[in-house]
Amino acid sequence: MSILNKNNNNINNSNELDYLNIKSSSCITQVISSNQIIREFVSNQTNIAKHIHVGNIMEELDSLSELLQISYAGSIGFKTNIFVGRILFDYQKMVHSSVQTMDSFVRASISSVNFHKMALVFAEKGSINTSLKYISNIGGIAEKMKVKALEMSEKSVELNKKAQEAFVQATTDQHLSIEEKKKLTDSTKQLSATIAGLQVTPRKIEKVLMEYQQEMDKIFVLNMASCFTKASTSVSTFGKFLSLVSLITEQNSKIDEAIAKIISQLEEMKSCLEKEQNELQGLKDKENKDEKETERMDFLESKLNVDKAKILENEKELEEMKHHSKFAHDKEMQYIILKEQYNAKNIEVKSTLAKKQQEILHLTTSKKDLKASLACLELVVGILGKIGTIFLHLSEFWKNIESQSQNQIQDVEIATIMASDENGLHLFINKIKEASIDWFCFANLNNQALVRVQATELQIDKVMSNLPKKANGKQLIQDFVDKQSPPQPPPPTTTTAFLTMSPTSLGSETQPPQ
């Protein structure tokens, strides 16, 4: 369900549609501060943040700056330092690219809002064809954003490989035993494999959804009455992507309702048929029939043949609907299972990364600086893997929007039928408003992420202009390790040290930074 549905009456009864007039990122904050209704929608945007993770990318990216700085300081005097230096250089370029990418996402989201504004104007005039054409224009924007997100994912993967190489070199520099080195290497490989598993599940989900949509199209052909549902939901492509479970459940519920309706109609038709048969038999049993009774018999015999044919046709349609319904419900379960598997893997990755951070607190005095570098590098490997995965998810998101936008124009005839009815047109217009609100909230999320990565850009530029030296490197490392632990309480009570880093730096699906 779109977040708009929770306050649908507010927006429909309000003239405060200034969010449709945004032209730049500065307009976003102005609208939120001045429009209470929009502010309520934005406060519920965690539904979007949970699926898109755009805020998480920037927090993950931000956390790398300090980790790489410590890795560099801890490896001074070792060969590892050369590897970390190269990573820092590439990381700086990646941050600059992220600023450009997030700026593109903001502008793309604003353009999508503007397209919905024009679609709304023409829909209110009854020009459904033109309205859907404006919405389908989002496909061109989505195609470009898909490419940008995929490029960032690939850059993350490349940087991840370099971080793994630096990690291997650090283990060599530390002269670990063969057993210790193998244990550390296996641990990193296992972490990378787990992260790779996160990338596979979304593709499986996409396949399930594609098969589900194909089945919906078949059911649509069987039951033309569902055109109103298909046309109205197709407009809100963004909302469809965000709430797939609720959408599938809703659609399957409508299929079940259609089946129940057909069964009810069949029972009614069979009841009427039985009455007609009884009446006909009564007339046949009568010995002396007048002219009217003879005509009635002829009429009933003709009608019975027609009614029997209709019943057979409805029974056939019912069997087909039941077949497609079973398929659709199976796909719903597949989606839910895949989603649970993904969430489980995501929790596993977060847990593993948290353990890696915890290891920083237990460094020994022997080669402490290089051990700090080693621990940070292992954490860098995991975080870069997550960043690459999240960018890949963003690419899949834009790909989904592109695909659905390309299909919008095919729904013109269906939407026109729906809009010919006053209630249908009202529903169509509301769906456009829902989608435009979702896009505004997504623009706001992207804008928050842009502000965050711009701050990260300043930070890494500052680090690169003043790389740690041996003299201040030790103090940097000590400050970093101390920062991970809270102040110790007075004796005799003792506590276990714990990390104070933000949970979102581990990829937590909490609210984005405000």
Summary of the structure (lengths in Angstrom):
residues: 514
radius of gyration: 30.9
end to end distance: 23.8
largest distance: 122.5
contacts: 1700
relative contact order: 0.19
helix: 86%
strand: 0%
